[in-house]
């Protein structure tokens, strides 16, 4: 993997964390207990060819944000079985 030496991490008290680029400050991914938990799609070059599966916390989304039609929405967090 290229650029791994440029990563820096923040890990909260419950094991959730973020990894950042030490040069530009971009958030690259989320972690949970040391494992990759998600990738920030804004840092991916090209089309990642994925679709939104669900949208959480829509009760507090920005008024300019448009949620694609047909996407499952939750006012707050998703239920544990979702």
C-alpha positions as CSV (number, residue, x, y, z in Angstrom):
1,X,0.0,0.0,0.0
2,X,1.4,3.4,-1.0
3,X,1.4,6.4,1.4
4,X,0.7,4.4,4.6
5,X,3.5,6.4,6.4
6,X,1.4,9.5,5.8
7,X,-1.6,8.3,7.9
8,X,-2.4,9.5,11.3
9,X,-5.2,8.3,13.5
10,X,-7.7,9.5,16.1
11,X,-9.4,6.8,18.2
12,X,-12.1,7.6,20.7
13,X,-12.7,6.0,24.0
14,X,-15.3,3.5,22.6
15,X,-13.0,2.2,19.9
16,X,-14.3,4.2,17.0
17,X,-11.7,6.2,15.1
18,X,-10.7,8.0,11.9
19,X,-7.6,8.0,9.8
20,X,-6.4,11.2,8.2
21,X,-3.7,12.2,5.7
22,X,-0.9,13.8,7.6
23,X,-0.1,16.1,4.7
24,X,-3.5,17.5,3.6
25,X,-5.8,16.6,6.6
26,X,-8.3,14.6,4.5
27,X,-10.3,12.0,6.3
28,X,-9.7,8.7,4.6
29,X,-11.6,6.1,6.5
30,X,-13.3,5.2,9.7
31,X,-12.1,2.4,12.0
32,X,-13.6,0.4,14.9
33,X,-11.4,-1.4,17.3
34,X,-8.5,-1.3,14.9
35,X,-10.4,-2.6,11.8
36,X,-11.5,-0.6,8.7
37,X,-15.1,0.5,9.2
38,X,-15.7,2.6,6.1
39,X,-14.0,4.5,3.4
40,X,-14.6,8.2,2.8
41,X,-15.8,8.2,-0.8
42,X,-14.7,11.8,-1.4
43,X,-11.1,10.5,-1.4
44,X,-11.7,7.9,-4.1
45,X,-10.6,8.7,-7.6
46,X,-13.2,7.7,-10.2
47,X,-16.6,6.1,-9.9
48,X,-16.7,3.6,-7.0
49,X,-19.8,2.0,-8.6
50,X,-21.8,1.8,-5.4
51,X,-25.3,3.0,-4.5
52,X,-26.6,4.3,-1.2
53,X,-28.3,1.5,0.8
54,X,-29.7,3.6,3.6
55,X,-29.6,7.1,4.9
56,X,-29.4,7.6,8.7
57,X,-30.2,10.8,10.8
58,X,-32.4,12.3,8.1
59,X,-34.2,14.3,10.8
60,X,-31.1,16.5,11.1
61,X,-29.9,16.5,7.5
62,X,-29.0,19.8,5.7
63,X,-31.9,21.4,3.9
64,X,-30.0,21.3,0.6
65,X,-29.2,17.6,0.8
66,X,-31.1,15.5,-1.7
67,X,-31.7,11.8,-0.8
68,X,-32.2,9.6,-3.8
69,X,-35.7,8.1,-4.3
70,X,-36.2,4.7,-2.9
71,X,-33.4,4.8,-0.3
72,X,-34.4,3.5,3.1
73,X,-34.4,6.5,5.6
74,X,-34.2,6.7,9.4
75,X,-34.9,9.8,11.4
76,X,-32.1,8.9,13.7
77,X,-29.8,5.8,13.8
78,X,-30.8,2.6,12.0
79,X,-32.3,-0.1,14.2
80,X,-29.9,-2.8,15.3
81,X,-31.3,-5.3,12.9
82,X,-31.1,-3.1,9.8
